[in-house]
Amino acid sequence: MAPVGLLFSRPRARMRPTLSQNKTTPAHRTGSHRPAVEATIQAHRVKPVAEEPDYDVVTFDCYGTLIDWETGIGEAFHEALTGVERKTVSAKKLVALSDEEERRVEKEKPYKSYREVQSLAVKTIARKIDWSHPDPDILSEALPRWKPFPDTNPSLERLAKSYTLGILSNVDNDLLAATLTHFTVPFEIIITAEQVRSYKPRPAHFRAARRVIGTNQWLHVAGSLYHDIEPATKLAIPTIWVNRNKQKPVPSALRRTAKKVRNLTELANRLQC
């Protein structure tokens, strides 16, 4: 897993913007205290004429935006509950309970690893559905196997020709490292909850990314209004909401003005890649 803001160096089809790292960016945390790595990509890419502003960097939330986490969660619970009396709980209900409990635990202090968050969420869900002998590790053990949405890799391949790509994720370093093997392009900016010791919607991920990206034009893309679109917008970071499930959230001024796409194919088309 890369330190906060590490930019993977690779040959480019187009020239890219220079990205810088602030020396105060938190170090990578994997049990050792390696310093954060400073790296640059020189010059500017060829800029397409597009409806959107001329972005240099596009970052993504990972689970729910690039990775089909709902299917992954549903399958993990289904496998664990097979043969259990109350396995009739719907996958949709289990996903909703998981999201609800993870949000609750992530707000708590002190900071807990994402494995701990998932474990505590499973234990609470078990009580709610009367599951007497849960395995608290079912989600963290299943997460590395969760697959990208069908449109994810083809769209990322298109976007990688024109933009520097990154991930801002509420996850542990090693869990994201396993997930990265499912993608066909590398991500040059990686910021995790473990690195910043915080969970979105708190601003630490976005502030760490800004230190790396500097004054380059930045677009953040995500499937969660709560975790990503609303906090990023409050920090004046341009966003696009990937509304895969055709959600109709409670109206607000911010949500009414949020730019939307239905999937990443639409995003790539919108950015004229």
N, C-alpha and C positions, 0 to 999 in steps of 0.2 A: 504494500500500500504506500502511496506517495505521501510525503509530508504535506502539511498545509500549503497549497498553492504550487506544488511542484508541477512544472511544465515538462511533459515528456517530449524529448527532442526526436523528430522524425522528418524525413524529406517531405516537402510540400508541393502540391500541384500549383498552389498560388502562394504569393508572399503574404505574410501575416503581420499583425501589429506587434510592436514591442510591448511586452508585459513585464512589470516590475514587481518585486516583493519588498514590503516593508520589513525591516529587520526585527520589528517587535511582534511579528506574526507568531502565534504560539507554536512550539515545537511539536513534531509528530510524537504521539504517545502510543507506544506498543510495548511498554515495559522498559524500554531504554529511553534516553533523552537526546536523541539525535537532533541537531539543530535543523531548523527549517531550511530548505534548499532554495537558493536564488537562481533563477534561470530566465533567459529571455528568448523571444523569437523575433527576429529582426524584420524591419520594414512593414509596409502595408500591403494587404491583399488587394486584388483587383475587385472593385466594388460594383455590385450589380445595381442596375436601376430598378428600384422596387417601391412598392407602396409604403413599406415600413421604412423607418429611419435607417441610416447606414451603420448597422451594428458591426462590431469587430469580434465580439465574444458572445456565445450563446451557452448559458448554463441550464441544467435541468435538475429537478427533483428526480429521484431514481424510482422508488417503489410506488407504483400507482400511475407513474408518468411513462417510464421506460419499461418497467417490469410489471407483469400482471400479478400484483400482490393479492388481489381478491381471490383469484383462482387458487393461488398458492396457499393462502390461509384456509380457504374452504376445504381443499384437498388434505391439508395437514390435520385438520380437526376430524374430517370424515374417516381418515385412516385410523386415527387414535380412538375414535368412538365406535368403530366397527365392533359389534358384539356387545356393546354397552347398552343398557336398557333405554337410555334417553338419547340415542343417536338420531332420533327423528328431528332434532333441532336443525332448522334450515341453514344452508351455507350462508345465505344473505344475513340471517340473524347473527351467526357467529362472527362474520366479518364486521358487522356493525358493533357488536360487543367488544371485539378486539380493538377496533379504532377508538371506541369510547374509553376503554380502560388504559390503553397506551397513552392517550392524551392526559388522562388523570395522573398517571405515574410520572410522566415526563415533566409535569409541573412541580413535582416534589423536589425538595432539597434535603441532603446534598445530591449532587449528580449521581446517577446510576448508569451503568453500561446498558446498551440496548438489549443485550442478553437478559440482564436483570429486569428491564422494563417488560420484555416479552414474557418472562417467567412469572412475574407478579400478575400480569394481565391474565395469563392462562389460569392461575390459581383462583382469581376472582371470578372469571367466567365459569369455572367448574362449580363454584358455589352457587352461582345464579342458575345453572342448568341442572343442578343436583347430580353432578358427576363426582363420585366419591373418591376415586383414585386416579387423579390426572397426572400426566407426565408434563411437568412444567417446561420442559425443554423442546416440546414438539415444534414450536415455531422457529426457534433459532437453529434447530437441526435441519428443518426443511428449507429455510430461506435460501441457502446456496443453490438449491435446485430450481427455484422459481424462474420462469422463463420470460423473455421479452415479449411484448405484444407483437403480432405479426408485422406491423408497420414500422416497428422501432428501428431495426438494423438497416433496411433499405433507405429510410429517411435520414438516419444519422450519416450514412455513407454520402448522401447528397449534400448534407449540411457541412460535413467535414472538408469538402472541397473549397468552401468559401469562408468558414468561420473557425475560430478557436473554440473548442468545446470543453465543457466542464460539468461536474456533478456536485451538488450540495445536498447531502443526505443525512437524515436522522438515523445513523447506524454506526456500528463498530467498524474499525478499520479492516479486520480480517473478514468480516461478513461481506463488506463491499468488495474486497479483493476477490472473493469467490464469485460474486455476481459479475464482476468485470469480464470474466472469462466468457460470458454469454454474448458480449458485444463484438461487432466486427470492426470497430474503430476504437482507438485509444482516446481517453479523455485527458486533457492536459492540465486541467485545474480540478483538484479533488479536495473537498472539504467535508469532513464527517463530524458527527456529534462527539465522537471520542476525541478528536483533535481540538475542538473548541470548548469541550466540556459543557455543552448546552444543547438544547433541542429547539428547532423551529416550532412555533413562530417567534421565539426570542430572536433578537437580531444578530447574534454572534456569527452565524454562518455567512450572512450577507456582508457584515463588516470585514470579516476575514477575506472574503472574495474581493471586496473593493480594494483592499490593500494590495492584492495581487494584480488586479485588472487596471488599477490606477485610473487614468482619464480616458482610457479606451471606451468606446461605446458598447454597452452591455445590455443584453436581453435575457431575462430569466423566464423559463418555461416550466409549468407544473400543472399537475392535476388536482391539487388541493388549494382551495381558496384559503382555508384556515391556516395551514402550515406555511404557505409560500406566497400566494398572490397578494393577500392582504398585507402581511408584514413587509414584503418587498416594495409594494406600492407606497406604503407609508415612508419608506426610505428613498423615495423618488427613483427607484429602479424600474425601468420599463418591463412589463410582463405580458405574457400570453397564457391564458388559461386553457388547458387541454380538457375539454368537457366530454370525456369518453362515454359517460353513462347518461348523457342528456339530463343532467341534474337541473333542477329549478330551485335554486337556493332562495332563502328569505331575501327580498330586495333590500339593497342599501345603495347609497350614492356610489360607493366604490364598486360594488358588484354590477351595477347598471352600466358602468363605463368600462369594465374590464374587457379587454380584447379576447376573443374566444376562437378556438378551432376545435373540431371534433376528434382529430387524431393528428399524428405526426406527419402523415402525408400532406394534409392540409397546411401544416406549418411550413414544410419545405416548399410547397407551392406558393405560399404567401410570401416567403422570403426569396422567391424566384431562384431556387437552387435546381 
